[in-house]
Amino acid sequence: MDESTTQSVLFPELSGKPVHVEFSEEALSADGGGLLLKAVDEQLGLTAVLADCLRDRRQPGKVKHSLHDALRQRIYGLALGYADANDADSLAHDPIHKLLLDRDPVVGERLASQPTISRLENSLSAVDLFKMSTALVETVLGRHKRRLGSKAKKIVLDFDPTDDPTHGQQEFTFFHGYYDSYCYLPLVGTIQFGNEQKQHLLCSVLRPGNACAHTGFVGIAGRIIEQVRSFFPKARIIVRLDGGFGAPVVLDFLEQAGVEFVVGLANTKPLKRRAGKEMTEARRRFRATGTPAQVFGETLFKTAGRRFKLRFRDHVR
């Protein structure tokens, strides 16, 4: 590629001269940051642990790329912004991507092609995905166990759905009215330790675009809570959820799990009636002072055979 332009910034005295930029070297790559990604992966051993969860069902005589290599290639590619498996063909000879898989960046064997990567993705069973998700959580918790030891007194688990917009005829993509698009609706779980501000990813479970916010939550959260307790048996566990999770099945589960929880509730007419006194007081304070006012109150909430005391806040700005 040969591009030219007239410049007047770097060398004003040569402003009348054209500047030619030519990319003629073959062994060039724009993904040097991937080396840092590889270093972190080797420190955590994450892709090796994930690869150990998979069973190689291929015929040994036809295998050119190990499961670990194919998995690393796909994960590194996703992390570097190459979401489409078709990108594997254009990156097969990229020197940095070959170096990430411990191959000579110039003369090393080319990487796996798009069909190989696609076959890997389509070969994973529900059991494989379950094992990998469990291994991911254990890897994250193990790292923080080594970092914090017995200092982790409070652990906060956040779960939240997020939209992943889709295009074309994607399987299980549906229109979601709240996000106003065709999408998937993954459930993302994060963990936070003590008063630290940083949240660490624990899980991201792909779900159809028409899933409710709490679809699959009980099974996913139940497994994660057990794993957290096995690593931090003395820690206080708090689960935080937004209003989409305010369903009886979720509240009953959290109560039975023996964790503290903060759950938003949808703005319903019965809840508005119970909060009427506090809302009136918040408006009165706002009119009197001209500044935002907050008023806290309590009420009882009943699910299937259980009663909860809710603490709510009404505010006016």
N, C-alpha and C positions, 0 to 999 in steps of 0.2 A: 504494500500500500504506500502510495506517495502522495502527500498532501502538502500544499504550500499556502502561506499567508503572509501578509505584510504586517510587520510589527513596529511599534514605536515606543515600547516601554523599557525593555531590558537594555537596548543599545540605541539611544536616541540619535546618535550621530550616523547610525546605519539605517535610519527609518525608511529610506528609499529602496533598500535591498530586500528581496524576497527571502524568507526563511523556509528551507526544505527540511521536512522530517520524514525519514524513511525507516520503516521497520523491516529490516531484511534478515535479521537473525531468526533461525528456525526454533531454537530452544528458548522461547520466551514464555512467560506466564504472568498473569495478573493476580495470582492467588498465593503470594508469599506468606500471608497471614495464616495460611493453613498449617504451617510448621508449628505455630504456637498451639493450634488445636490438637495436633498430633502429640505434642509434648504433654498436654493436659490429659489426653486420653491414655497415654502410657503411664502417667502417674496414678490415675484412677483405675486403670485396667478395665474400663467400662465396656469397650467393644469386644474385648476378649471374653468377658463374663457373659455378654449377650450372645456371642457366637456359641458358647458352651451350652446355651439353652436349646439350640437347634439340632435337629437330627438330619444328617445329610442323606437324602434318599436318592441321590444321583448315582449313575453307574460309574464306579471308580476309574475305569479306563478312559472315560470321556471327560473327566474333570480337569480343567486347566486353571481354574481359579477357586481357591478354598473358600468355604463359607465365611471365614473371618475376613479374608481380603474383599470379597464381594460386599459384605456388610459394612466394612470400613469405607469402601469406595462410595457406597450409597449414603452413609451417614455424613461423611466429610463433604460430599457434594451438596447435600441438603444444607449443611451448616454454612457453606460458602455461597449459597444463593442459587444453586442449580436444582430447582424443584422437579424438573421434568426428567424422567428416565432417559429420554431421547438425548439429553446432554451428554450421556456416557460416551456416545460415539465421537463427538467432537473433542472430548477431554481424554480420550484413550491414550494419546501421545503427549499430553501436557506434562512438562518436566516436573512441576511441583506436585501434581496429583500422583505421578509415578513415585516420586520421592516419599510421599505420604504412605505408600504401601511398600516401603523398603526396597524399591527398585532403582536402578541407575537412572537418573533423570534424562539421559541422552540415549543410551543404547539399551536400556532395560526393556523387558517385555511389555507390550502394550497392555492396557487395562481391560477389564471385562466390557463387552459390548452391551448395547441397550437390551437385546433379547435376554442375555444372561441376567442382567439386573432385574428385568421385568419378571422372569421366571422365579427369581429369588423372592420377590415381593408376593407373587401369587401362590407360592408354595407354602407360605406360613399358615399353620393351622391355629385354631382358637387356643389349643394347648400351648403351642409355641409362644403366642402372644401373651398368654397368662404368665408363663415362666419368665419371659423377658421383662414384663412389667414388674414382677416380683423382684427380679434381679436388679432392676433400675432403682427401686425404692431402697433395697438393702445396700446398694453402692452409695447412694446419697446419705443414708443414715449412718453407715459405717464411717464415711469421711468425717461427718460432724461428731460422731462418737470419739474419734481419735483427736479431734480438735478441741472439744469441750469437756469430754470425760463426764464427771459427776457435776459439773457446773451448770448443766442445763436444767434449770428449775421450772421453767415455763416454756411450753411449746404450743404454737398457734398454727392450726391447720386451716387453710382457706381453700374453698372449692367454688369454682365459678364457671359457668358456660361462656363460650366465646364463639362468635361466628367465623366460619372459614368459607368465604364466597367461592362459588364454583361457576364454571362456564362449560357450555356444551352438554352432552348427554352423559353426565356422570352418574354412576350407580348410587342410589340412596340419597341423591340431592333433592331437596324439596324447598318450596318457597316458605320463608319465615316472615310473618307479618311484622314482628317487632324490628327485625333488622332490614326489612324491605328488600330482600334479595334471595336468590337461590343459594343455598349454602349447606355445609355440614355444621354440626353444633357440638364440637368437642367439649368434654368436661376436663378442666385444668385444675390440678391440685398442687398447692405450694405449702412449704413449711417455713416457719420463722421461729427463731430461738430467742427467748428472753426479750430484752429491749432492743435487740438488733433491728435495724430498719430493712435489711435485705431479706428478700424471700427467695427460697430455693425450690426449683421445680421438682415435684415428686412424680406426677403422672400427667398424661394428656391422652384421654381416651376418645377415639373418634366415634361419633354418633350421627345418625341421620339428621337431616336438617329440620325435621318436624318433631324432634324429641322434646319432651318437657325438660325444664331446667334440672329436675331431680331424677330423671331417668337413669337408672343404674347406680345412683349415688350410694344406696345402702350397701350393696355388695362391694363397691370400690372402697368406700370409706371404712367399712368394717375391717377389710383386710389391712388397710394402711394403719389404722389405729392399733391393731394387734402387733404389727411390725414395729411401730413407734414404741409401744410399751416394752417390747422385747429388748430394744436397744437402750431405752431410757425409762426403766421401771419406776423411778421415783419422781419423774417429772409430772407437773400439772399440765393436762392437755385441754386446750380450748379450741373448739371448732367454730369458725365464722362462715356464715352463709347469707346470701342476699334474699330478697323477697320471693324469688322464684322457687326457693326450697321450703317455704312455709307451708308444708303439707303435713297432715297428721302422721303419715307413715314415716316421715323424716324425723319429726319431733319425738315420736315413740322410740325410734331407733336410737337417737342420741341419748334419751333418758335411760334406755336399757344398757347402752354402752358405758355409762358411768363417766361421761366427760362433761365438762362445762361447755356451754354453747351460746352463741349469739346469732339469732336468726331473724332476718327481716320478714315482715308480714305484708301481704298485699293490702292495699288501701280499700278495705271493705266497709259497707254501710254499718254493720254491727260494731266494728272497731272505731269508726268515726263517732258513733253514738257514745261509746264508752270514754272516748277521749274528748268529748264535747266541753267538759268543764275546763280542762287544761288548755284547750285551744282558745276558749274565750279569754282566759287569763293571759295567754301569750299575746293576743291581739290588744288587750287593754294596756299591757306593759309597753307594747310597741307604739301605740298612739300616745302614751304619756311621755316616752323618752325619745322616740324617733330612731331608736337603735334596735337591732335584732334582739328578739326575746326568746328565751327557751324556758319551758316548763316541763317538769318530769312528773310522771304518774305511774300507777300500777293498776293492773286488772287481772282477772283470772281467765285462763284459756283452757278449754277442755277438748281433748282428742278422745280416741276410742278407749274409754276407761281410765284416762289420766287427766289430771288437772295441773296446769302450769300457772305460775305467777309471772305475768309479763311486765317488764319495765319499759315504758315507752317515753318518747320525747316529742313534744309539739313545739314547733318554732315558727316564727314569723319574721320575714326579712323585708 
